[in-house]
Amino acid sequence: MAEGLEERITGALTRGLPGSRVEDLGRATPGSRVGGTLVWDGFEGVDQLTRQRRVPEVLATRLRADDVRQISLILTVTEDELDGILAD
């Protein structure tokens, strides 16, 4: 069976950023772009702008351009940051 877009995105990110995991990846509404959360402790001490630049760099080297165009926002957090968000 063919791999879906969400699986291709998850695979690209977890291969490109070993030790990372992708959560809540999907579309808010049918036909909308895909978004989700990337949790990786490699982001520790890295500002948000640098994190947001890193994600498309990783995706562009591992996905087709038409797949990349279907992605909206991937929130980038460390495990500790995610724990803080979920605690609030």
N, C-alpha and C positions, 0 to 999 in steps of 0.2 A: 504494500500500500504506500502511496506517496506521502511524504512528510508534509505536514501543514506549515503555514507561515510561523505560527507561534513556536512550533518545535524547531524550525530552522533558526529563528532568532535566539531561542534559549541555547541551542547548541553552539551557535556562533559566539555568544557572550561567554558561556562557561568554558569553551575551549580557548578563547582569547584572553580570558581573565581567570586562570585556574584558581579554584577555591571559591569562586563566586556562585551565587544562586539567583535565580530569577523567580519573582513572586508576582501573583495577580496579573499575569500577562494576558491581555485580551482586548476586545473592542467594547467600548462603552455602549455603542448602538450598532446595529447591523450596518455595514458599509463604512463605518468610521475607521480611523487609523488605529493601529495597535499601540498600546501603552502598558506600562507596568513598573515594577520596582526591581532594581539590581542591587543586591546586597553583597558587598565585598570588603573585607577588612583591608585590602590594598588601598582603599580610598582614605584610610586614616591619615590625617594631616594634609590632605589634598583639598584645595578649595573647589567649590561647586563648578565654577567656570571650566577649570581643568578637567574635572570629572566629566562634564557634559561634552567636552571636546573629545575625550578619550573614547566614549561609547560609539559615536559614528565612525571613528577611525577603525575600531575593532570590527564593527559591522560591515564597513565598506570592503574590508579585505576578505570577508568570509561569506557575504551574501550577494546575490544579484542586485543590480541597481533598482529594478522594479520592486523587489522586496523591501529595500531600504526606504523607498518613497512611501511605503505603507505604514511607517512607524511615526508616531507622534512624539510622545515623551517617555523616556525611561528615567524614573527617579533614581538617583544614585545615593546610596547610604551605606554606612558601616553597620555591623551588627549592633553596636552600642547605640548608634543613632536611631536605628529601627526600634530597639527596645524602648528608648525614650519617647518616640512618637507613639508607640502602642500603649505606653503607660499613661499618657495624657488623656 
